[in-house]
Each structure stands twice: as C-alpha cells, then as structure tokens.
Amino acid sequence: MPEATLETVLAAITEMRSDFSALRTDLSGRIDKLRVELSERIDRMQNGVTALRQGYIVDLATVDRAERIAKSASDETRALAVQVTELTKLVHMLEARIRDLRGDG
C-alpha cells in the first residue's frame, strides 16, 4: 500500500469538508421545508379542531334552547291542567246547584 503524502491527506480532508458542507446545506434546507410543512399541517389541524369545537358549541346551544322550550311547554301544560281541574270542580259545583234549584237533587 503506497504511503499517503501530506498533500493527498489534505486534499482528502478538503474534499470531506466540501462534502460535509454540501450535506449540511442540504439537510438544513430539508429541515426548513419539513418545518414549514409541519406548521401548515398543525394550522390545518387547529382549524379543523376549531371548526369542530364551534360546531359542538352551536349544537349544545341548540340542545339547551330545545330543553328550555320543552320545559316551558311542560310548565305551561301543568298550569293549564291545574286550571282545567279547578274549572271542572266549579262546573260540578254549578251543576249541583242547578239540580238543587230544579229540585232534581
């Protein structure tokens, strides 16, 4: 095996430095590109999450409104039922009075 001269070794080191520099530049460019792509993906995912969240908020607001309407209708039905019951009692009482006045009772 021939002995390497100092010039050959220095030339090899210079070539390695050049290759290393090119590799570093290439990797730096790829890392920057990946960073941009990752940021874009994160932004899209965040937008998707925000849209879902807004959709759920709208759905929950709709459910709350429907529950309030149903409760209101239920409360109104109960109030009407009490009024009907009292009116029915009044009608029965009046019918009994009419029967008494007619002498049917």
Phi, psi and omega per residue, in radians:
M1 nan 2.218 -3.096
P2 -1.258 2.627 3.130
E3 -1.305 2.403 3.130
A4 -1.411 2.314 3.108
T5 -1.465 2.844 -3.134
L6 -1.058 -0.655 3.132
E7 -1.146 -0.679 3.123
T8 -1.135 -0.738 3.133
V9 -1.146 -0.783 3.123
L10 -1.109 -0.672 3.098
A11 -1.114 -0.718 3.120
A12 -1.137 -0.706 3.118
I13 -1.138 -0.752 3.122
T14 -1.079 -0.734 3.112
E15 -1.126 -0.700 3.119
M16 -1.133 -0.703 3.099
R17 -1.074 -0.761 3.129
S18 -1.093 -0.792 3.113
D19 -1.102 -0.728 -3.141
F20 -1.132 -0.726 3.129
S21 -1.105 -0.759 3.112
A22 -1.118 -0.710 3.125
L23 -1.121 -0.747 3.137
R24 -1.100 -0.755 3.117
T25 -1.093 -0.763 3.135
D26 -1.099 -0.816 -3.131
L27 -1.155 -0.664 3.117
S28 -1.094 -0.751 3.101
G29 -1.108 -0.723 3.135
R30 -1.169 -0.700 3.125
I31 -1.116 -0.749 3.103
D32 -1.059 -0.756 3.130
K33 -1.106 -0.756 3.119
L34 -1.133 -0.650 3.121
R35 -1.097 -0.764 3.120
V36 -1.116 -0.801 -3.137
E37 -1.090 -0.717 3.136
L38 -1.136 -0.732 3.097
S39 -1.077 -0.726 3.119
E40 -1.118 -0.731 3.117
R41 -1.116 -0.756 3.125
I42 -1.086 -0.733 3.102
D43 -1.058 -0.767 3.121
R44 -1.110 -0.729 3.126
M45 -1.142 -0.718 3.118
Q46 -1.097 -0.728 3.090
N47 -1.088 -0.703 3.103
G48 -1.116 -0.754 3.119
V49 -1.116 -0.727 3.119
T50 -1.087 -0.746 3.127
A51 -1.109 -0.749 3.108
L52 -1.091 -0.766 -3.117
R53 -1.084 -0.768 3.111
Q54 -1.105 -0.670 3.097
G55 -1.089 -0.740 3.122
Y56 -1.154 -0.671 3.128
I57 -1.104 -0.755 3.114
V58 -1.107 -0.767 3.126
D59 -1.082 -0.757 3.138
L60 -1.141 -0.664 3.094
A61 -1.119 -0.682 3.109
T62 -1.133 -0.738 3.116
V63 -1.111 -0.777 3.112
D64 -1.038 -0.764 3.136
R65 -1.102 -0.765 3.132
A66 -1.091 -0.691 3.111
E67 -1.127 -0.730 3.111
R68 -1.102 -0.725 3.130
I69 -1.113 -0.773 -3.133
A70 -1.120 -0.728 3.137
K71 -1.144 -0.715 3.122
S72 -1.081 -0.773 3.119
A73 -1.109 -0.699 3.131
S74 -1.138 -0.772 3.114
D75 -1.091 -0.719 3.133
E76 -1.142 -0.680 3.117
T77 -1.107 -0.725 3.105
R78 -1.091 -0.760 -3.141
A79 -1.097 -0.748 3.098
L80 -1.121 -0.653 3.125
A81 -1.110 -0.690 3.093
V82 -1.116 -0.759 3.134
Q83 -1.115 -0.745 3.123
V84 -1.097 -0.731 3.121
T85 -1.065 -0.790 3.140
E86 -1.148 -0.712 3.103
L87 -1.129 -0.676 3.106
T88 -1.079 -0.751 3.102
K89 -1.072 -0.729 3.137
L90 -1.120 -0.738 3.110
V91 -1.086 -0.764 3.124
H92 -1.092 -0.702 3.125
M93 -1.143 -0.748 3.125
L94 -1.146 -0.694 3.094
E95 -1.067 -0.692 3.134
A96 -1.146 -0.699 3.109
R97 -1.117 -0.759 3.134
I98 -1.081 -0.753 3.103
R99 -1.061 -0.703 3.114
D100 -1.116 -0.732 -3.120
L101 -1.188 -0.597 3.114
R102 -1.379 -0.323 -3.092
G103 1.503 0.295 -3.138
D104 -1.427 -0.361 -2.955
G105 -1.502 nan nan
